[in-house]
Amino acid sequence: MNTAPQPGHPTDASTRTIFIVDDNADFRSSAHWWLAGAGYEVVDFADPAEALAGLCNARPSGPACVLLDVRMPGMSGLDLHDRLRAQGMPWPVVYMTGHGDVPLAVQAMQRGAVSFLEKPFADQALEEALDRAFHASAVPAAAVVPVPPAAMQPVPATAPGATAVPAVEEPARQAWQQRLARLTPRERELLGWVVEGKLNKVIADRMGISIKTVELHRKRVMDKLQASSVTHLITMVVSGRVA
C-alpha cells in the first residue's frame, strides 16, 4: 500500500471509523497515517485479545468497519471474527493477509467478510474494499442473507452457481450471473474445484485432463469472469456478485 494520501474521498469520511487489527507495527503505522490523512477516524490494535475487548466496547459516532489481518499470534483473524460475531459486533470486515490462499479466502467470505485483500495491496484496492464495507454498513442486518455452507461445494455444471446476496446489490448479482453464464459446463466444473482450493494436478486427475489443459481452462475462467486474481475470483463466487 502506498503511503501518500489520495484526494477524492467522500466529504463525510471524517464521520467514518476504521478499526485496524494487525500485529505488524510497520503496517499499522503506515495504514494509520494514510487513512487518517484521507479523513477517516482510525483506531488500531496490535493484539487480537486487546482488539476483542476494544471492539466490543467501541462506540463510534458514525459508520465503521474493521480491517482484520488473518494470521496473528495467539488468535487468528478468523477466530477473532467468530468471537466478535458472537458478541454481536455489527461492523463489516475486510480481511488482509500476506499469505493469501483460496481456503483462507473461502473461510473469510463464509464469515461474512465484504472483501479479502492480499498484502501488499494497491491504494485503489483498499479504497474499493472500504467503499463496499461502508456500503454494507448502511444495509440493515436483516437484509443480508448469509452464504450457506452448501455454496462452498463445487459448482455443478447444471447450476448457475450464485449465492444469496443483499437485495440492494441486485445489479451486481445480475452482472455476476451474466459473467457466469459465459462458462462452459467443463469450465464450471473446474471453477468448483478452484473454489475448493485444489491444486492443478489434483484438478487434472479429478477431471481426467492434463495439467496444461487445466491451466488453459483456468485462464479462460479468469478471463470470462473478469477476475484479477484467485482471491478476487473467490470473493465473487462466494458472494454471488461482481466485486
C-alpha positions as CSV (number, residue, x, y, z in Angstrom):
1,M,0.0,0.0,0.0
2,N,1.3,3.4,-0.9
3,T,1.6,5.9,1.9
4,A,0.6,9.2,0.2
5,P,-2.9,10.5,1.0
6,Q,-5.1,10.5,-2.0
7,P,-7.7,13.1,-3.0
8,G,-11.3,12.2,-3.9
9,H,-12.5,10.6,-0.7
10,P,-16.1,11.5,0.3
11,T,-16.5,14.6,2.4
12,D,-18.2,12.7,5.2
13,A,-15.1,10.4,5.6
14,S,-14.4,12.1,8.9
15,T,-17.5,10.5,10.4
16,R,-16.3,7.1,9.3
17,T,-14.2,4.9,11.7
18,I,-11.8,2.2,10.6
19,F,-10.6,-0.3,13.2
20,I,-7.3,-1.9,12.2
21,V,-6.2,-5.2,13.8
22,D,-2.7,-6.3,12.7
23,D,0.3,-7.4,14.6
24,N,2.7,-5.8,12.1
25,A,3.7,-2.4,13.6
26,D,5.1,-1.0,10.4
27,F,1.9,-1.8,8.5
28,R,-0.3,-0.4,11.3
29,S,1.7,2.8,11.3
30,S,1.6,3.2,7.5
31,A,-2.1,2.4,7.3
32,H,-3.0,4.6,10.2
33,W,-1.1,7.6,8.7
34,W,-2.6,7.0,5.2
35,L,-6.2,6.6,6.3
36,A,-6.1,9.4,8.9
37,G,-4.7,11.7,6.2
38,A,-7.6,10.7,4.0
39,G,-10.0,11.9,6.6
40,Y,-11.0,8.7,8.4
41,E,-11.1,8.1,12.2
42,V,-8.6,5.3,12.8
43,V,-8.2,3.1,15.8
44,D,-5.6,0.3,15.6
45,F,-4.8,-2.8,17.7
46,A,-1.7,-4.9,17.7
47,D,-3.1,-7.7,19.9
48,P,-6.2,-9.7,19.0
49,A,-7.2,-10.1,22.6
50,E,-6.9,-6.4,23.1
51,A,-8.9,-5.8,19.9
52,L,-11.7,-8.2,21.1
53,A,-12.2,-6.1,24.2
54,G,-11.8,-2.8,22.5
55,L,-14.2,-3.6,19.6
56,C,-16.8,-5.0,21.9
57,N,-16.8,-1.7,23.8
58,A,-16.3,0.7,20.9
59,R,-19.0,3.2,20.2
60,P,-18.1,5.1,17.0
61,S,-20.1,8.2,16.2
62,G,-20.8,7.1,12.7
63,P,-20.3,4.1,10.3
64,A,-17.4,1.8,11.0
65,C,-15.6,-1.2,9.5
66,V,-12.8,-3.5,10.5
67,L,-9.5,-4.2,8.6
68,L,-8.5,-7.5,10.0
69,D,-5.3,-9.4,9.5
70,V,-5.8,-13.2,9.1
71,R,-2.6,-14.5,10.6
72,M,-1.7,-13.2,14.1
73,P,0.0,-14.8,17.1
74,G,-2.3,-16.1,19.8
75,M,-5.6,-15.7,17.9
76,S,-6.1,-15.8,14.2
77,G,-8.2,-13.1,12.5
78,L,-10.8,-15.8,11.7
79,D,-11.1,-16.8,15.3
80,L,-11.3,-13.1,16.4
81,H,-14.1,-12.5,13.8
82,D,-16.0,-15.5,15.2
83,R,-15.8,-14.1,18.8
84,L,-16.8,-10.7,17.6
85,R,-19.8,-12.0,15.8
86,A,-20.8,-14.0,18.9
87,Q,-20.6,-10.7,20.8
88,G,-22.9,-9.1,18.3
89,M,-20.4,-6.8,16.6
90,P,-22.2,-5.1,13.7
91,W,-19.5,-3.7,11.5
92,P,-18.3,-5.1,8.1
93,V,-14.9,-6.8,8.0
94,V,-12.3,-6.6,5.3
95,Y,-9.7,-9.3,5.7
96,M,-6.0,-8.8,5.0
97,T,-3.2,-11.3,4.6
98,G,0.3,-11.6,3.3
99,H,-0.2,-15.3,2.8
100,G,-3.4,-15.2,0.7
101,D,-4.7,-18.6,-0.5
102,V,-8.0,-20.0,-1.6
103,P,-9.1,-21.8,1.6
104,L,-8.5,-18.7,3.7
105,A,-10.5,-16.6,1.2
106,V,-13.4,-19.0,1.4
107,Q,-13.3,-19.1,5.2
108,A,-13.2,-15.3,5.3
109,M,-16.2,-15.0,3.0
110,Q,-18.1,-17.6,4.9
111,R,-17.8,-15.4,7.9
112,G,-19.4,-12.5,6.0
113,A,-16.3,-10.6,5.0
114,V,-17.0,-8.0,2.4
115,S,-13.6,-8.3,0.8
116,F,-10.2,-10.1,1.1
117,L,-7.0,-8.2,0.4
118,E,-3.6,-9.7,-0.2
119,K,-0.6,-7.6,1.1
120,P,0.9,-5.6,-0.4
121,F,-2.3,-4.1,-1.9
122,A,-2.7,-1.1,-4.0
123,D,-4.5,2.1,-2.8
124,Q,-7.3,1.5,-5.3
125,A,-7.9,-2.0,-4.0
126,L,-8.2,-0.7,-0.4
127,E,-10.5,2.2,-1.4
128,E,-12.8,-0.2,-3.3
129,A,-12.9,-2.6,-0.3
130,L,-13.7,0.3,2.1
131,D,-16.4,1.6,-0.2
132,R,-18.0,-1.9,-0.2
133,A,-17.6,-2.1,3.6
134,F,-19.2,1.3,4.3
135,H,-22.0,0.5,1.8
136,A,-22.6,-2.8,3.6
137,S,-22.7,-0.9,7.0
138,A,-25.6,1.1,5.7
139,V,-27.6,-2.1,4.9
140,P,-29.9,-3.3,7.7
141,A,-28.6,-6.6,9.1
142,A,-32.0,-8.3,8.3
143,A,-31.5,-7.5,4.6
144,V,-28.2,-9.5,4.4
145,V,-28.6,-13.2,3.8
146,P,-25.6,-15.2,4.9
147,V,-23.8,-17.5,2.5
148,P,-24.9,-21.1,3.2
149,P,-22.2,-23.8,3.7
150,A,-23.5,-25.6,0.5
151,A,-22.2,-22.6,-1.5
152,M,-18.7,-23.8,-0.7
153,Q,-19.2,-27.1,-2.7
154,P,-18.0,-27.4,-6.3
155,V,-20.2,-25.5,-8.7
156,P,-22.3,-28.1,-10.6
157,A,-22.3,-27.9,-14.4
158,T,-26.1,-27.5,-14.4
159,A,-26.4,-24.9,-11.7
160,P,-26.0,-21.1,-12.0
161,G,-23.6,-21.1,-9.1
162,A,-25.0,-18.0,-7.5
163,T,-25.3,-17.4,-3.7
164,A,-27.8,-15.3,-1.8
165,V,-26.9,-11.6,-1.6
166,P,-28.5,-8.5,-0.3
167,A,-31.4,-7.2,-2.4
168,V,-29.8,-3.8,-2.6
169,E,-26.9,-5.4,-4.7
170,E,-29.2,-6.8,-7.4
171,P,-27.3,-5.1,-10.3
172,A,-24.0,-6.6,-9.0
173,R,-25.8,-10.0,-8.7
174,Q,-27.1,-9.8,-12.3
175,A,-23.7,-8.8,-13.6
176,W,-22.2,-11.8,-11.9
177,Q,-24.9,-14.1,-13.4
178,Q,-24.1,-12.7,-16.9
179,R,-20.4,-13.5,-16.5
180,L,-21.1,-16.9,-15.1
181,A,-23.3,-17.8,-18.0
182,R,-20.3,-17.4,-20.3
183,L,-18.7,-20.5,-18.8
184,T,-19.0,-23.9,-20.4
185,P,-20.0,-26.9,-18.3
186,R,-16.4,-28.1,-18.0
187,E,-15.3,-24.6,-17.0
188,R,-17.9,-24.5,-14.3
189,E,-16.8,-27.9,-13.0
190,L,-13.2,-26.6,-12.9
191,L,-14.4,-23.4,-11.1
192,G,-15.9,-25.6,-8.4
193,W,-12.5,-27.3,-7.8
194,V,-10.7,-24.0,-7.7
195,V,-13.2,-22.8,-5.1
196,E,-12.2,-25.8,-3.0
197,G,-8.6,-24.9,-3.3
198,K,-7.5,-27.9,-5.2
199,L,-4.1,-27.9,-6.9
200,N,-3.9,-28.0,-10.7
201,K,-2.5,-31.6,-10.6
202,V,-5.4,-32.7,-8.4
203,I,-7.9,-31.0,-10.7
204,A,-6.3,-32.6,-13.7
205,D,-6.8,-36.0,-12.0
206,R,-10.4,-35.4,-11.0
207,M,-11.3,-34.1,-14.5
208,G,-9.3,-36.6,-16.4
209,I,-7.3,-34.0,-18.3
210,S,-3.7,-32.8,-18.4
211,I,-2.3,-30.2,-16.2
212,K,-1.7,-27.9,-19.2
213,T,-5.3,-28.2,-20.1
214,V,-6.3,-27.3,-16.5
215,E,-4.0,-24.2,-16.8
216,L,-5.7,-23.2,-20.1
217,H,-9.2,-23.6,-18.6
218,R,-8.3,-21.7,-15.5
219,K,-7.1,-18.8,-17.6
220,R,-10.3,-18.8,-19.7
221,V,-12.4,-18.9,-16.5
222,M,-10.5,-16.0,-15.0
223,D,-10.9,-14.0,-18.3
224,K,-14.6,-14.8,-18.7
225,L,-15.3,-13.8,-15.1
226,Q,-13.0,-10.8,-15.2
227,A,-11.2,-11.9,-12.1
228,S,-7.9,-10.1,-11.5
229,S,-6.7,-12.8,-9.1
230,V,-7.8,-16.1,-7.5
231,T,-8.7,-14.1,-4.3
232,H,-10.9,-11.8,-6.5
233,L,-12.4,-14.8,-8.1
234,I,-13.3,-16.5,-4.8
235,T,-14.8,-13.2,-3.5
236,M,-17.2,-13.1,-6.4
237,V,-18.0,-16.8,-6.3
238,V,-18.8,-16.9,-2.6
239,S,-20.7,-13.6,-2.5
240,G,-22.5,-14.2,-5.7
241,R,-21.9,-10.7,-7.1
242,V,-19.4,-8.7,-9.1
243,A,-16.7,-7.3,-6.8
